[in-house]
Amino acid sequence: MGDELVPEGILRLLSAMPTSAHVKGPQLPSSPSGRIGTKKSSMWRLRAKETEPEYLDGQVSELLGQVTSDLAVWGDIVTRFRVDLFCGWFMDSNSKGVELSPETMLAPAQRGIKLLLDTYEPEASDGLELVSQT
């Protein structure tokens, strides 16, 4: 997300279609109410499939497998935008924790991607996504 981000530019750099993207400014009505919203900044987002039980290693591999592995491209992106890997971990009464392999920790780190990890009590729902921000 960022004021200067152009979703089509990120698409070309990462060689991947986003799950969702928008540009800063007024947006066309997207709900039955017909209200026009205003986005405070542009965004490019890629979301992994939800898994049960959690499989963070697989979801990170899924996301990074869809985008370029060219570290020079990533270097350019992270110097211009804030890039993070957001993980929403939805616990149930049997949740014991989550484990990440060294490979899973290394791949985002090589690209300059920060890991944001939020935990939620039972009944909340979201997912894992890669978001480019400034």
Disulfide bonds with the S-S distance in Angstrom:
none
